[in-house]
Amino acid sequence: MMKISYRLVIFILALLFGIAFSIPTFTNSKGPKVKLGLDLQGGMYLLLGVKTDEAIKSKLKVAAATIRYIAQKNELYTDDITTDGNSIKFTLLDKDDEKKMDEQLKILAGFKITKQKKDDEIIYTLTLTKKEIEATKQNAIEQAIQTIRSRLNAFGLSEPSVTKQGKDKIVVELPGIKTKEEADRARKLISTAAHLELMEVDTKHNPTTAQEAKKYGDKILLGQNGRKYVVKELPILDGSMITDARVGYNQANQAVINFTLNSQGAKIFGDWTGKHVGDYLAIVIDNKVLSAPVIKERIGGGAGQITVGDAKEAHDLAIALRSGALPAPIVLLEKRSVGPSLGADSIKASMIALASGFLLVVVFMAWYYHVAGIVANIALFANLVLIIAIMALFNATLTLPGMAGIVLTVGMAVDANVIINERIRELLREGVNIKKAIEGGYANAMSAIIDANVTTLIAAFALFAYGTGTIKGFAITMAIGILASMLTAILGTHGIWEFLEGRMQLTKKSFGLS
């Protein structure tokens, strides 16, 4: 009587699953597919540097704006707040407010506060600690990585890779970038700081030089039409308080960006506009004034609008604002393009290696182990389609090292069956009958197979945890291959043997013995 065990049922289901979900990868049919990496389909490679010193300046500017806001909110009178190097300086004009000011400054972490009393005034100096400076620089790099990754994902690029290299560099790989227009647009999206600031326009002074403007606590910025604007150096609020930014159109059918602020930003914006009706508010992005509308009434609700005009530019700018501003400027250190033809050559060479390796293993197993070799080859085929299916379902990217991992898996996938078959042959030589030899072979081989696969899995996890880019691709394919082989080689082949025991007469020759 034929025996269909749970092992065979699981193996058949796994085989059907693998075939069903790997077909879209090899055909043009709909469904999840394995995506090709930069080295296989071509694209763009960028090595970026981060100007971490600018992150320190940005942190000081935000802290200075916070001090100004809490001073105005709590009616603490100060002179102009200035930044210099790693410090912020200001003078509290009434020494009786010292205790109240000290209490408010507790919200600023990472600063060492020193005070110097002079007559009825107190001169405050807030200096960033060395620990805070280093943390700010590292945070700037990590935040830049997350920001760039978010922008590229929103842009719609296929599987962009953004990883840290060394101490202060970032590697960006963009598969599928084929035209110069796509490359220029992606590079602009990556490098645009998208640092939004809402700044008060100073209509009382008209300085002509940057040095003169600094005396009034101002700076001179250019608008889109080349017009000069004199604005207060410290912004009212910045893009870190933006929670959303979407493209829309105004009554003149111009593309605009509608942005919303978080609760803190909404309160600051509402308070400022309420006190400055009739004044001008400059909307500044990356030190360029986009517009400077007059405040006609208090603006509550924490919403605003930026007129851009060009729809494509508005779309990219909205992505940048939603993803957050880069904490520090990005510098392009290296740019390489991988052509589609080079990727096609890599695929061709990899497929030749995979096909030839697979064929040689299949021929050897069938020749050396006979029926047992054919059973192992069925498990090997199931292993390959399972790898492709699982990678497709998880939307994984296949790189050249990943292809190498699959080729390596071909050899490793039959390793378990080689061990099992040799254990069965040992028992057959001792005169044990076929059924007991099969059961004993699997039992005796189990510990060696599990030990070998677990140690290899540990190595794969270590490569994934500490490797970058293509090393991770190799580790992923190897780990999936090992797990799939344990299912097909141990569970699957055992189920096949249980099925064959009731269907055909098995002999020593079935295992390559004379």
C-alpha positions in Angstrom: 0.0 0.0 0.0 1.2 3.5 -0.9 1.9 5.6 2.1 1.5 9.4 2.0 2.9 10.9 5.2 2.7 14.4 6.6 6.3 14.9 5.5 5.4 14.3 1.9 2.3 16.6 2.1 4.5 19.4 3.6 7.1 18.9 0.9 4.6 19.0 -2.0 3.0 22.1 -0.6 6.4 23.8 -0.2 7.3 22.8 -3.8 4.0 24.1 -5.2 4.5 27.3 -3.2 8.0 27.7 -4.5 6.9 27.2 -8.1 3.9 29.5 -7.9 5.7 32.4 -6.4 8.9 32.1 -8.4 7.2 32.1 -11.8 6.7 35.9 -11.9 10.4 36.4 -11.4 11.2 34.4 -14.6 8.3 35.6 -16.7 6.4 38.8 -17.3 3.4 37.7 -15.4 2.0 39.7 -12.5 3.0 39.0 -8.9 5.9 39.6 -6.5 9.3 39.5 -8.2 12.9 39.5 -7.1 14.4 42.8 -7.9 17.9 43.2 -9.3 20.5 45.2 -7.5 22.7 48.0 -8.9 25.4 45.6 -10.1 22.9 43.5 -12.1 20.6 46.0 -13.7 22.7 49.2 -13.7 22.2 52.4 -11.9 24.1 55.1 -10.0 26.5 54.9 -7.1 27.2 58.0 -4.9 29.6 58.5 -2.0 28.5 61.4 0.1 30.2 63.4 2.9 28.4 65.1 5.7 29.5 68.6 7.0 28.8 67.8 10.6 30.1 71.2 11.8 27.1 72.8 10.2 24.9 70.6 12.3 26.4 72.2 15.4 25.6 75.7 14.0 22.0 74.6 13.3 21.6 73.2 16.8 22.8 76.5 18.3 20.5 78.5 16.0 17.5 76.4 17.1 18.4 76.7 20.7 18.8 80.5 20.4 15.4 80.7 18.8 14.0 78.6 21.7 15.5 81.0 24.2 14.0 84.0 22.5 10.6 82.3 22.4 10.6 81.4 26.1 11.9 84.9 27.1 9.0 86.6 25.2 6.4 84.1 26.5 7.5 84.6 30.1 8.2 88.3 29.8 11.9 87.9 30.5 13.7 90.9 29.0 16.9 90.2 27.2 19.1 91.9 24.7 20.0 90.3 21.2 20.8 86.6 21.4 23.9 85.8 19.5 25.8 82.6 18.6 29.6 82.3 18.5 31.5 79.1 17.9 29.9 76.5 20.2 28.2 79.0 22.4 25.1 81.2 22.8 25.3 84.5 24.6 22.6 86.9 25.8 22.1 89.3 28.6 19.2 89.1 31.1 18.3 92.8 31.7 16.7 92.3 35.1 18.7 90.2 37.6 15.5 89.6 39.6 14.4 87.3 36.8 17.5 85.1 37.3 15.7 82.2 39.0 12.9 82.2 36.5 15.3 82.2 33.6 17.3 79.3 35.1 14.2 77.3 35.4 13.2 77.9 31.8 16.7 77.0 30.5 16.5 73.5 31.9 14.7 72.4 28.8 18.0 72.9 26.8 20.0 69.7 27.3 23.7 69.3 26.5 24.7 72.9 27.4 27.0 74.1 30.2 25.6 77.3 31.5 27.9 80.1 33.0 26.7 83.4 34.3 28.4 86.7 34.8 26.7 89.4 36.9 27.2 93.0 35.9 25.3 95.8 37.7 21.6 94.9 37.4 22.2 92.6 34.4 23.3 88.9 34.1 25.3 87.8 31.0 24.5 84.2 30.2 26.8 81.9 28.1 25.5 78.5 27.1 28.3 76.3 25.7 27.8 72.8 24.1 29.6 70.1 26.0 32.2 67.9 24.2 29.9 64.9 24.6 27.0 66.8 23.1 29.0 68.0 20.2 30.1 64.5 19.3 26.6 63.2 19.7 25.2 65.9 17.5 27.7 65.1 14.8 26.9 61.4 14.9 23.1 62.1 15.0 23.5 64.3 12.0 25.0 61.4 10.0 22.3 58.9 11.2 19.5 61.4 10.6 20.9 62.2 7.1 20.8 58.4 6.3 17.2 58.1 7.4 16.2 61.4 5.6 17.8 60.4 2.3 16.3 56.9 2.5 12.8 58.3 3.2 13.1 60.7 0.3 14.2 58.0 -2.2 11.4 55.7 -1.0 8.9 58.4 -1.5 10.4 59.3 -4.9 9.5 55.8 -6.1 13.0 54.4 -6.8 13.4 50.6 -6.8 15.2 49.3 -3.7 17.6 52.2 -3.0 20.4 51.3 -0.7 21.6 54.0 1.8 24.4 52.9 4.2 27.0 54.4 6.4 30.7 54.0 5.4 33.4 54.8 7.9 32.9 57.5 10.4 31.2 60.3 8.4 30.4 59.1 4.9 27.3 57.7 3.3 27.0 55.3 0.3 23.9 55.6 -1.9 23.1 53.0 -4.5 20.2 53.7 -6.9 19.4 50.7 -9.1 17.4 51.4 -12.3 18.6 54.9 -12.9 19.2 54.9 -16.6 18.8 58.5 -18.0 20.7 61.7 -17.2 17.4 63.4 -16.2 16.6 60.7 -13.7 20.2 60.9 -12.3 20.1 64.7 -12.0 16.7 64.7 -10.3 17.6 61.9 -7.8 20.9 63.7 -7.0 19.1 67.0 -6.4 16.6 65.3 -4.2 19.4 63.7 -2.1 21.5 66.8 -1.8 18.7 69.4 -1.2 18.8 70.4 2.4 15.1 71.4 2.4 15.7 73.5 5.5 12.5 75.5 5.9 12.5 78.6 8.1 9.9 81.2 8.8 11.7 84.4 9.4 10.6 88.0 10.4 11.4 90.6 7.7 13.2 93.6 9.2 11.6 96.7 7.7 13.3 99.2 10.2 16.8 98.7 9.0 18.3 98.7 5.5 21.9 97.3 5.7 23.9 96.9 2.5 26.5 94.4 3.7 26.4 91.2 5.7 28.7 92.8 8.4 26.3 95.8 8.8 23.3 93.5 8.9 24.9 91.5 11.7 25.0 94.6 14.0 21.2 94.6 13.9 20.9 90.8 14.4 19.9 90.5 10.8 21.1 88.8 7.6 20.5 89.5 3.9 18.9 86.8 1.8 18.1 86.7 -1.9 14.6 85.9 -3.3 13.7 83.9 -6.4 13.6 87.1 -8.5 17.0 88.3 -7.2 15.4 90.8 -4.8 17.2 91.3 -1.5 15.4 90.7 1.8 16.6 91.8 5.3 15.4 89.2 7.8 16.1 88.5 11.5 18.9 86.0 11.9 17.0 83.8 14.3 14.0 82.1 12.7 10.5 82.1 14.2 10.4 78.4 13.6 12.0 75.8 11.3 11.1 72.7 9.3 11.7 70.3 12.2 8.2 71.3 13.4 6.5 70.2 10.1 4.3 67.1 10.3 3.1 67.0 6.7 3.6 68.7 3.3 1.4 68.0 0.3 1.2 69.5 -3.2 -1.9 71.4 -4.2 -3.0 74.3 -6.5 -4.1 77.8 -5.7 -6.7 79.9 -7.4 -4.2 81.0 -10.1 -3.6 77.3 -10.8 -0.1 77.5 -9.5 1.5 74.5 -7.7 1.7 75.1 -4.0 2.8 73.1 -0.9 0.4 73.0 1.9 2.2 72.2 5.2 1.0 71.6 8.7 2.9 72.1 12.0 3.0 70.1 15.2 1.4 71.5 18.3 4.5 73.4 19.5 5.0 74.9 16.0 1.3 75.8 15.7 1.4 77.7 19.1 4.6 79.6 18.2 3.2 80.5 14.7 -0.1 81.5 16.1 1.4 83.7 18.9 3.8 85.4 16.5 1.3 86.2 13.8 -1.1 87.5 16.4 1.5 90.0 17.6 2.8 91.0 14.2 -0.3 91.8 12.1 0.9 94.1 9.3 4.5 92.8 9.3 6.1 90.7 6.6 6.9 87.0 7.1 9.6 85.5 4.9 9.3 81.8 3.9 12.8 80.6 3.4 14.1 77.3 2.1 17.8 76.7 2.1 18.6 80.4 2.6 16.5 81.4 -0.4 13.3 83.5 0.1 10.4 81.9 -1.8 7.9 84.5 -0.7 7.4 87.2 1.9 3.6 87.8 2.4 2.2 90.4 4.8 0.4 89.1 7.9 -3.2 90.3 7.7 -4.5 88.4 10.8 -3.5 85.8 13.3 -2.9 82.4 11.7 -4.1 79.6 13.9 -4.4 75.9 13.2 -0.7 75.3 12.5 -1.1 75.4 8.7 0.7 77.3 5.9 1.2 77.5 2.2 4.3 77.8 0.0 3.9 78.9 -3.7 6.3 77.1 -5.9 4.8 77.3 -9.4 6.4 74.3 -11.1 4.5 71.0 -10.3 7.5 68.7 -10.6 9.6 71.0 -8.3 6.7 71.2 -5.9 6.4 67.4 -5.8 10.1 66.9 -5.0 10.2 69.7 -2.5 7.1 68.3 -0.7 8.9 64.9 -0.5 11.9 66.6 1.0 9.9 68.6 3.6 7.9 65.5 4.6 11.0 63.5 5.0 12.6 66.2 7.1 15.5 68.6 6.5 19.0 67.4 6.2 20.7 68.3 9.5 23.9 69.2 7.7 24.9 69.9 4.1 25.8 66.9 1.9 28.9 66.9 -0.2 29.3 64.6 -3.3 32.6 62.9 -3.0 32.3 60.3 -5.7 29.8 59.3 -8.4 29.8 56.2 -10.6 27.3 54.9 -13.1 26.9 51.2 -13.8 25.6 50.6 -17.3 22.8 48.2 -18.1 25.1 46.3 -20.5 27.6 45.6 -17.6 24.7 44.4 -15.5 23.5 42.2 -18.3 27.0 40.6 -18.6 27.0 40.0 -14.8 23.7 38.3 -15.0 24.8 36.1 -18.0 28.0 35.1 -16.2 26.1 34.3 -13.0 23.4 32.3 -14.8 26.1 30.2 -16.6 27.8 29.5 -13.2 24.4 28.6 -11.6 23.2 26.4 -14.5 26.6 24.6 -14.9 26.9 24.1 -11.1 23.3 22.8 -10.9 23.8 20.5 -13.8 27.0 19.0 -12.6 25.6 18.4 -9.1 22.4 16.8 -10.6 24.5 14.5 -12.9 26.9 13.5 -10.2 24.1 12.7 -7.7 22.1 10.6 -10.2 25.2 8.7 -11.3 26.6 8.1 -7.8 23.5 7.5 -5.8 21.0 6.3 -8.5 17.4 6.5 -7.2 18.7 8.2 -4.0 20.4 10.8 -6.2 17.2 11.5 -8.1 15.4 12.0 -4.9 18.1 14.4 -3.7 17.8 16.3 -7.1 14.1 16.7 -6.6 14.8 18.3 -3.2 17.5 20.5 -4.8 15.0 21.8 -7.4 12.5 22.5 -4.6 15.2 24.3 -2.7 16.0 26.7 -5.6 12.4 27.7 -6.3 11.8 28.2 -2.6 14.7 30.6 -2.4 13.4 32.7 -5.3 9.8 32.6 -4.0 10.8 33.7 -0.5 13.0 36.5 -1.8 10.2 37.7 -4.1 7.6 37.7 -1.3 9.9 39.8 0.9 10.6 42.1 -2.0 14.3 41.4 -1.6 17.0 42.7 -4.0 19.3 40.2 -5.7 22.9 41.4 -6.1 25.9 39.7 -7.7 27.1 38.4 -4.3 23.6 37.2 -3.8 23.9 35.2 -7.0 27.1 33.8 -5.6 25.2 32.8 -2.5 22.6 30.9 -4.6 25.4 29.1 -6.4 27.0 28.1 -3.1 23.6 27.0 -1.9 23.3 24.5 -4.8 26.3 22.6 -3.3 25.2 23.0 0.3 21.6 21.9 -0.5 22.7 18.3 -1.4 25.2 18.1 1.5 22.5 17.0 3.9 21.4 14.3 1.4 25.0 13.1 0.9 25.3 12.6 4.7 21.9 10.8 4.9 22.6 8.6 1.9 26.0 7.6 3.3 24.5 6.7 6.7 21.9 4.6 4.9 24.6 2.8 2.8 26.6 2.1 6.0 23.6 0.3 7.4 22.9 -1.6 4.2 26.4 -2.9 4.1 25.9 -4.2 7.7 22.9 -6.2 6.4 20.1 -4.0 7.8 16.9 -4.2 5.6 15.9 -1.2 3.5 13.1 0.2 5.7 15.2 0.2 8.9 18.3 1.4 7.0 16.3 4.5 5.8 15.0 5.3 9.2 18.4 4.7 10.8 20.1 6.8 8.2 18.0 9.8 8.9 18.3 9.3 12.7 22.1 8.9 12.6 22.6 11.9 10.2 20.4 14.4 12.0 22.9 15.7 14.6 25.6 16.3 12.0 23.2 18.0 9.6 21.8 20.3 12.3 25.2 21.2 13.7 26.6 22.1 10.3 23.5 24.2 9.3 23.3 26.0 12.6 27.0 27.0 12.5 26.6 28.2 8.9 23.4 30.2 9.9 25.3 31.8 12.7 28.0 33.0 10.2 25.2 34.2 7.9 23.6 36.2 10.7 27.0 37.7 11.6 27.6 38.8 8.0 24.1 40.3 7.9 24.5 42.2 11.2 28.0 43.6 10.6 28.2 43.6 6.8 27.0 46.4 4.5 25.3 46.4 1.1 26.3 43.5 -1.1 27.6 41.5 1.9 24.1 41.5 3.4 22.7 40.2 0.1 25.1 37.3 0.2 24.1 36.5 3.8 20.4 36.7 3.1 20.4 34.3 0.2 22.7 31.9 2.0 20.5 31.9 5.1 17.3 31.4 3.1 19.0 28.6 1.2 20.1 26.8 4.4 16.6 27.0 5.9 15.0 25.8 2.7 17.4 22.9 2.4 16.6 21.7 5.9 12.9 21.6 4.9 13.5 19.9 1.5 16.5 17.7 2.3 15.5 16.4 5.7 11.7 16.5 5.8 10.9 16.3 2.0 13.2 13.4 1.0 12.1 11.4 4.0 8.5 11.8 2.9 9.5 10.7 -0.6 11.2 7.5 0.7 8.1 6.7 2.8 6.0 7.0 -0.4 8.4 4.9 -2.5 8.5 2.1 0.0 4.9 1.2 -0.8 5.2 1.8 -4.6 8.4 0.2 -5.8 10.9 -2.5 -4.8 13.9 -0.7 -3.3 17.2 -2.5 -3.3 20.8 -1.7 -2.5 21.2 -0.5 -6.1 18.7 2.2 -5.4 21.4 3.8 -3.2 24.3 3.2 -5.6 25.5 -0.1 -4.0 26.2 -3.2 -6.1 
